[in-house]
Amino acid sequence: MTGETLTATPARTVLEEQIKVRQLTYEEFVEFTMDFAREHNEPGTLSVRHLLRLVAGVRKDGTPLGPVRPANARLLERIFGLSIAELLSPPQRPDSPAAAHPLRVAIAVVLRGSEVLVVRRRGGDDDSTAWQFPAGMVKPGAAPETIAVRETLSETDVHCAVRGGLGTRLHPATRVLCDYVLCDYVAGVAKNVDAFENADVMWVDKSRLVGLIPAERIYRPVLKALDL
């Protein structure tokens, strides 16, 4: 199973769920973590054998795993933006009480003059459909505006400031509740900070945006805000 994409069985931990979402094999994920560690000067290391123990959430005899080595915990936390406790916990099931909160994301539409900031997600069907705006999950109680600014920085190294909200919709394709936030560029050089999640980051002139993201996929108030 280690050489296959992990989609056949339900995830046992949030860590395994996150790997499944990215459609990676265990070997591919371990290879990525090693590259990430080198690029970010992290001392943590991860082997496939170690990963198999972590994604199970328990030892073979069913007893708790015990504490994860701090360097390895930090490495995984930096990759996913979640605490090691969250990563090793069971994922929420549709019938669990916490699932009453719908999955919600904040989407940042960041403007710099006539340009808008976009990222290309890994795992898209092709280059023309993989481009989108920076976005991040909104946990219950969090403000979408805060998440939009924070995720833009963590994904692209660009600082931005909120101008205002553009509205909320249930995404027609993903069925995720999306909060759209219009932001203005403040500082920073756009670069791909989150290489695990994104393949590329760039500023694109508004007139060329629909060449990257089909107009019918873009929320209408966003098109209006961009004068498209």
C-alpha positions as CSV (number, residue, x, y, z in Angstrom):
1,M,0.0,0.0,0.0
2,T,2.9,2.3,0.6
3,G,3.5,2.7,-3.1
4,E,-0.1,3.7,-3.9
5,T,-2.1,6.9,-3.5
6,L,-3.9,6.6,-0.2
7,T,-7.6,6.8,-1.1
8,A,-9.0,3.3,-0.6
9,T,-9.6,3.4,3.2
10,P,-10.8,6.0,5.7
11,A,-8.0,8.1,7.2
12,R,-7.1,7.1,10.8
13,T,-5.5,10.5,11.7
14,V,-5.6,14.0,10.5
15,L,-2.0,13.5,9.2
16,E,-3.1,10.6,7.1
17,E,-6.1,12.6,5.9
18,Q,-3.9,15.5,4.8
19,I,-1.7,13.1,2.8
20,K,-4.7,11.5,1.2
21,V,-6.1,14.9,0.2
22,R,-2.8,15.7,-1.6
23,Q,-2.9,12.3,-3.4
24,L,0.6,11.3,-2.3
25,T,2.1,7.9,-1.5
26,Y,4.0,7.5,1.8
27,E,7.3,7.5,-0.1
28,E,6.4,10.7,-2.0
29,F,5.4,12.4,1.2
30,V,8.6,11.4,3.0
31,E,10.7,12.6,0.0
32,F,8.9,16.0,0.2
33,T,9.5,16.3,3.9
34,M,13.2,15.8,3.4
35,D,13.3,18.4,0.7
36,F,11.3,20.8,2.9
37,A,13.6,20.2,5.8
38,R,16.7,21.0,3.8
39,E,15.2,24.1,2.2
40,H,13.9,25.5,5.6
41,N,16.9,24.4,7.7
42,E,14.8,22.1,9.8
43,P,16.7,19.2,11.7
44,G,13.7,16.8,11.6
45,T,13.9,13.6,9.7
46,L,11.2,11.1,8.6
47,S,11.3,7.6,7.2
48,V,8.5,5.6,5.7
49,R,8.6,3.3,8.7
50,H,8.3,6.2,11.1
51,L,5.5,7.7,9.0
52,L,3.5,4.5,9.0
53,R,3.5,4.6,12.8
54,L,2.4,8.2,12.9
55,V,-0.5,7.9,10.5
56,A,-1.8,4.9,12.4
57,G,-2.1,7.1,15.5
58,V,-1.3,4.2,17.8
59,R,1.4,1.4,18.2
60,K,0.7,-2.0,16.8
61,D,-0.6,-3.2,20.2
62,G,-3.0,-0.3,20.3
63,T,-1.2,1.7,23.0
64,P,-0.6,5.4,22.5
65,L,2.4,6.5,20.4
66,G,3.9,8.6,23.1
67,P,5.6,12.0,22.4
68,V,7.0,12.7,18.9
69,R,10.6,13.8,18.7
70,P,10.5,17.7,18.9
71,A,12.4,18.2,15.7
72,N,10.0,15.9,13.8
73,A,7.0,17.4,15.4
74,R,8.1,20.9,14.4
75,L,8.8,19.8,10.8
76,L,5.3,18.4,10.4
77,E,3.7,21.4,12.1
78,R,5.5,23.8,9.7
79,I,4.4,21.8,6.7
80,F,0.7,21.6,7.6
81,G,0.2,24.6,9.8
82,L,-1.4,22.4,12.5
83,S,-0.1,21.2,15.9
84,I,1.3,17.7,16.2
85,A,-1.6,16.9,18.6
86,E,-4.1,17.9,15.9
87,L,-2.2,15.9,13.2
88,L,-2.2,12.7,15.3
89,S,-5.9,13.0,16.3
90,P,-8.7,11.1,14.5
91,P,-10.3,13.1,11.7
92,Q,-13.8,14.4,12.2
93,R,-16.5,12.2,10.8
94,P,-19.6,13.6,9.1
95,D,-21.8,12.5,12.0
96,S,-19.5,14.0,14.7
97,P,-20.8,17.0,16.7
98,A,-17.9,19.2,15.4
99,A,-19.0,18.5,11.9
100,A,-22.0,20.7,12.4
101,H,-19.7,23.5,11.4
102,P,-19.5,23.5,7.6
103,L,-16.1,23.6,6.0
104,R,-15.3,27.3,5.4
105,V,-12.5,29.0,3.7
106,A,-11.4,32.6,3.3
107,I,-10.3,33.7,-0.1
108,A,-8.0,36.7,-0.5
109,V,-8.3,38.9,-3.7
110,V,-5.1,40.9,-3.4
111,L,-4.7,44.0,-5.6
112,R,-1.5,45.8,-6.5
113,G,-2.4,48.5,-9.0
114,S,-3.8,46.7,-12.0
115,E,-2.4,43.3,-10.9
116,V,-4.0,40.6,-8.8
117,L,-2.1,37.9,-6.8
118,V,-2.7,34.3,-7.8
119,V,-1.3,30.9,-6.8
120,R,-1.2,27.6,-8.7
121,R,-2.3,24.7,-6.5
122,R,-0.6,21.3,-6.8
123,G,-2.9,18.6,-8.0
124,G,-5.0,20.6,-10.4
125,D,-6.3,18.9,-13.5
126,D,-4.2,21.2,-15.7
127,D,-2.5,24.6,-15.6
128,S,-5.6,26.5,-16.8
129,T,-7.7,25.3,-13.9
130,A,-5.2,25.1,-11.1
131,W,-4.7,28.8,-10.7
132,Q,-6.7,30.5,-7.9
133,F,-6.5,33.1,-5.2
134,P,-4.7,32.6,-1.9
135,A,-7.0,30.9,0.6
136,G,-7.1,29.3,4.0
137,M,-9.5,27.3,6.2
138,V,-11.5,29.3,8.7
139,K,-12.0,27.5,12.0
140,P,-15.1,28.2,14.1
141,G,-14.7,31.6,15.8
142,A,-12.0,32.9,13.5
143,A,-12.5,36.0,11.3
144,P,-12.3,35.4,7.5
145,E,-10.4,38.7,7.1
146,T,-7.7,37.6,9.6
147,I,-7.3,34.3,7.8
148,A,-7.2,35.9,4.4
149,V,-4.3,38.2,5.4
150,R,-2.5,35.5,7.3
151,E,-2.7,32.9,4.5
152,T,-1.6,35.3,1.9
153,L,1.6,35.9,3.9
154,S,2.2,32.3,4.6
155,E,1.7,31.2,1.0
156,T,3.3,34.1,-0.9
157,D,5.3,36.2,1.5
158,V,3.1,39.2,0.6
159,H,1.8,41.5,3.3
160,C,-1.7,42.9,2.5
161,A,-4.4,44.9,4.2
162,V,-8.2,44.3,4.1
163,R,-10.2,46.7,2.1
164,G,-13.5,45.0,2.6
165,G,-15.6,41.9,2.1
166,L,-17.0,40.8,-1.3
167,G,-19.5,38.3,0.0
168,T,-20.0,34.7,0.8
169,R,-21.1,31.8,-1.3
170,L,-21.3,28.0,-1.3
171,H,-18.8,27.1,-4.0
172,P,-20.7,25.4,-6.8
173,A,-17.9,22.8,-7.5
174,T,-16.5,22.0,-4.0
175,R,-19.6,22.8,-1.9
176,V,-17.4,24.6,0.5
177,L,-18.6,27.9,2.1
178,C,-16.3,30.7,0.8
179,D,-15.7,34.1,2.2
180,Y,-14.2,36.5,-0.3
181,V,-12.0,39.3,1.0
182,L,-10.7,42.2,-1.1
183,C,-7.2,43.3,0.0
184,D,-4.6,45.8,-1.0
185,Y,-0.9,45.0,-1.4
186,V,1.3,46.5,1.4
187,A,4.8,45.0,1.0
188,G,6.8,41.9,0.1
189,V,8.1,40.1,-3.0
190,A,5.7,37.4,-4.2
191,K,7.3,34.0,-4.0
192,N,6.2,30.4,-3.4
193,V,6.6,30.0,0.3
194,D,4.4,26.9,0.6
195,A,6.0,24.6,-1.9
196,F,4.0,21.6,-0.6
197,E,0.6,23.3,-1.4
198,N,1.5,25.4,-4.4
199,A,3.5,25.0,-7.6
200,D,3.8,28.7,-8.4
201,V,2.9,32.2,-7.3
202,M,2.7,35.4,-9.4
203,W,1.1,38.7,-10.0
204,V,-1.1,38.8,-13.1
205,D,-2.7,41.8,-14.8
206,K,-6.4,41.8,-14.2
207,S,-7.0,41.7,-17.9
208,R,-5.3,38.3,-18.1
209,L,-7.0,36.8,-15.1
210,V,-9.7,35.0,-17.0
211,G,-7.0,33.4,-19.2
212,L,-5.9,31.6,-16.1
213,I,-9.2,31.1,-14.3
214,P,-12.3,30.8,-16.4
215,A,-14.7,33.6,-15.8
216,E,-17.6,31.2,-14.9
217,R,-15.5,29.9,-12.0
218,I,-14.9,33.3,-10.5
219,Y,-17.4,34.7,-8.0
220,R,-19.4,37.5,-9.7
221,P,-18.7,40.1,-7.1
222,V,-15.0,39.4,-7.5
223,L,-15.3,40.1,-11.3
224,K,-17.1,43.3,-10.5
225,A,-14.5,44.4,-8.0
226,L,-11.8,43.8,-10.6
227,D,-13.8,45.7,-13.3
228,L,-14.0,42.5,-15.4
